Amino acid sequence: MKKFLIVLAAMGFIVAFSASAFAVDVQFSGSYYVAGIYVDKPSLNKDQNTTTGVAGPQAFYFQRLRVMTTFKVAEGLNLVTRFDALERRWGDNRWQGTGDTYNRTNAAGTVQVQENIEFERAYLDFTTKIGRFNIGYQNFVSWGTSFHDSDLTRAGIKYIVPIGPLTVIAAIEKPQGGDSNVGSNNGTASDADNQVYDLGAIYKWSTGDAGLIYQKGINKTARPTANRYSDLNIFIPYAKMKFGPVYFEAEAIAGFGDLRKFDDQGAALGNKDVSAAQYALYLHGKADIGPAYVGGRFVYLSGDDPKTTDKVEGSLMTPLLSGDSFNPCLIMWNTQYTKWVGNVQSARSALGANPFTGTAGGQDTYIDNAWIYQLYGGFKPTPKFDIMASVTYAVADKKPYSGWTTAGGGVEFQSDVYGTEIDVTAKYKVFDNLEYMVGFAYLITGDYFKGADPNFNKSDNYLLMHQLTLSF
């Protein structure tokens, strides 16, 4: 009886001390999708499935559950979390017994993406008399239009101050720390961090909004093995506005700075400073004509000329990890395609090189070195049914070199034409928050994918897919 009373008293204390917690209001939001896809020529090679050993068509299902939870602790005080679960191809059991091989780089889609559950965000969101604070792991690369946006998560502090129609934003991001026992430096360097500082403002009016943000990134993670760092400055203005049935948005990027700045200069040491610059422009217009609509997109991102070994004129989108939320096509530069099938730009290992390291590997997930022109149109016979078609033509701003190195050299690509992609999608809302989509894409592959090899037997590629998406 005495033990029972002790247990009962302990339970009473637990209830008493946690009574206030029961009053917390919890709100859930998120999405779940499951999709099936068939890709005919992912290698862009007519010789696939022959003695060349090139992989053939791919056909599989994949899915992801994403849940955002907001704990409303008090008025103006929230704890926000987000996790992804069961993000993988159906029937992919390669992870069993090997631990988590989560692949956040979206490199090739050849390993399972997530073993079970991964918490990606956890931050405090609270409002005080002097402004609003977000502190913890959160999204920072979400600004203006979707062109520069990314869904990635970083640690940091964000401060937001509304002043009438104007909102001022300041932030400190911490992508990587080197002064603790984590990362590649294993705590051996006290000055080997990667930090980003943000300062921006947004002005809103009745028919739109516009803003400008300045970002300064200082990356010293190459230390102590290499006494160098990068110091980049980026300005990103944008504008969005609506004129009756016409919508227009624009965003630009101007980046410059030091890509590799050495503490110890000198040819004898092999240390040579390298500057960097990136310029980009995005334009999008759309007009509603009754149940129909038409629109167009234009994208420009400067490319790097490997012949200028002391300067990188483009390709800053990759280290900034920006733009993976922007999906202009179903194949080219589509994050979902890249994650599950593989990167179109890296369909051949001989393509291009990384201008930051000089190593082979082709272009990355993020749009770089490109001129993109797109026209699209759609028709909504009912509010729940949407049919759309688009034509996209893309070329490289600069032709890369196969075998390029930081010392220069290599063989220049034959062509700068990525190709022309035709996309057709049909979407139907089974419920207000449940959508079924059927899609078809055909890529007329450009000679860019021959690289510097005139004998490469390139092929067009097409995909068929369908996807069921629940939003809540």
Sequence and secondary structure as in RCSB ss.txt:
>XXXX:A:sequence
MKKFLIVLAAMGFIVAFSASAFAVDVQFSGSYYVAGIYVDKPSLNKDQNTTTGVAGPQAFYFQRLRVMTTFKVAE
GLNLVTRFDALERRWGDNRWQGTGDTYNRTNAAGTVQVQENIEFERAYLDFTTKIGRFNIGYQNFVSWGTSFHDS
DLTRAGIKYIVPIGPLTVIAAIEKPQGGDSNVGSNNGTASDADNQVYDLGAIYKWSTGDAGLIYQKGINKTARPT
ANRYSDLNIFIPYAKMKFGPVYFEAEAIAGFGDLRKFDDQGAALGNKDVSAAQYALYLHGKADIGPAYVGGRFVY
LSGDDPKTTDKVEGSLMTPLLSGDSFNPCLIMWNTQYTKWVGNVQSARSALGANPFTGTAGGQDTYIDNAWIYQL
YGGFKPTPKFDIMASVTYAVADKKPYSGWTTAGGGVEFQSDVYGTEIDVTAKYKVFDNLEYMVGFAYLITGDYFK
GADPNFNKSDNYLLMHQLTLSF
>XXXX:A:secstr
 HHHHHHHHHHHHHHHHTTTGGG EEEEEEEEEEEEEEES TT BTTTTSTT     EEEEEEEEEEEEEEEEET
TEEEEEEEEEEEEETT  TTTTT     TT   S S S SSEEEEEEEEEEEETTEEEEEEEE     SSSTT  
   EEEEEEEEEETTEEEEEEEEEEE  SSS TTTTT  SS  EEEEEEEEEEEETTEEEEEEEEEEEE TTTTT
S EEEEEEEEEEEEEEEETTEEEEEEEEEEEEEEEEESS BGGGTB  EEEEEEEEEEEEEEEETTEEEEEEEEE
E    TT TTEE S  HHHHT  TT   SSSTT HHHHHHT  GGGSSTTS B TTT  B    SS  SEEEEEE
EEEEEEETTEEEEEEEEEEE SS  EET  TT   EE S  EEEEEEEEEEEEEEETTEEEEEEEEEEEE GGGG
TT TT  B  EEEEEEEEEEE 
